[in-house]
Amino acid sequence: MDRLSHATAVTLHVNGVPRDLVVDHRTTVLDALREHLDLTGAKKGCDHGQCGACTVLVGGRRMNSCLLLAVAQDGAEITTIEGLSEGGRLHPVQEAFLERDAFQCGYCTPGQICSAVGALEEMASGWPSAVTDPDRATDRDAEIRERMSGNICRCGAYVNIVAAVGDAGRHESPTAAAGRRAGQTAAAGTHAGQAADEPGEASR
């Protein structure tokens, strides 16, 4: 039997570039990216859609690429960790992960970042999660933890991951956040001082 009898030609638009492939019907998007296109950012962890290490964006939505058949994604727009930066400038989520040191071994980081990009877009679009206030999606910690719960970090860098996603949601670096908090503290101190200088009822 012809070994290509179970193969199909597909075109995947990866990071804005159309890529023509001939793949076995059983080939996943993850394997197509790694084995056919040499894009090894997305990682193979569990290969069962349970760890999130293989997360990419398909049509702007985050998905586990180990669960997607390449033949079913013919014509799809796929963004991997390699395609997030623009003109040599890192994506805000990538910058936030670096500034927050939101990784240890780094194996899960590409999936964490792609998932965070998708999660922030969901929140900005008002898509609810299991913990969303019925009126409005926010980037509070509980919301971020819920939306990122499909991405496992065996090193346990969750605190910094949540902080990084929060910073990126505000497009704010930790340095800027510290400056904002310092300004708020100074303003509060000024108001408190003014209140203390005002005469009380007993002295009027």
Secondary structure, 3 states (H helix, E strand, C coil): CCCCCCEEEEEEEECCEEEEEEEECCCEHHHHHHHHCCCCCCCCCCCCCCCCCCEEEECCEEEEHHHCEHHHHCCCEEECHHHCCECCECCHHHHHHHHHCCCCCCCCHHHHHHHHHHHHHHHHCCCCCCCCECCECCCCHHHHHHHCCCCCCCCCCHHHHHHHHHHHHCCCCHHHHHHHHHHHHHHHHHHHHHHHHCCCHHHC
